[in-house]
């Protein structure tokens, strides 16, 4: 029997297409006990899933020219953790 944690990640489609593949291999090697459940879509959809508790973290853009932002839902609000 395996003991692992499922981490639900919501990301914008653009980030998922162009950035995620390069980072996913390193993540899987360094974090073998965490399994990713990745959902992609529009940034607004990812923020809605985050606020509803359907995903653990959202990586989204506010606009086409803004940097990507990493959000985590707290009991009070969504908190931006990092820009990249």
Buried (B, 14 or more C-beta within 10 A) or exposed (E): EEEEEEBBBBBBEBBBEEBBEEEEEEBEEEEEEEEEEEBBBEBEBBBBBBBEEEBBBBBBBEEEEEEBBBBBBEEEEBEEEEEE
